[in-house]
Amino acid sequence: MSISLTNIMEWAGSGVAIIFAITSIIEVLAVRPPVSGANTTLYGVLMVAGMAAAIIGWQLERQQSSADSLEITA
């Protein structure tokens, strides 16, 4: 997998997770009771998807860097 795709997964996934975590907190704290439980559920699902993309990106980068360090250069 290319390094640019790995970077996109890391940073975009982290950004999405942070944005939807903040949105969920604001909705729960500012709007009592939540206007729509569906919105909170959607924010939670998107937050988990963002975290998953970030974790996968970090793991792929780690595998790429360990594979690069194992290569023998002549």
Secondary structure, DSSP 8 states (H G I E B T S, - for coil): --HHHHHHHHHHHHHHHHHHHHHHHHHHHHSSS-S-HHHHHHHHHHHHHHHHHHHHHHHHHHHHHHHHHH----
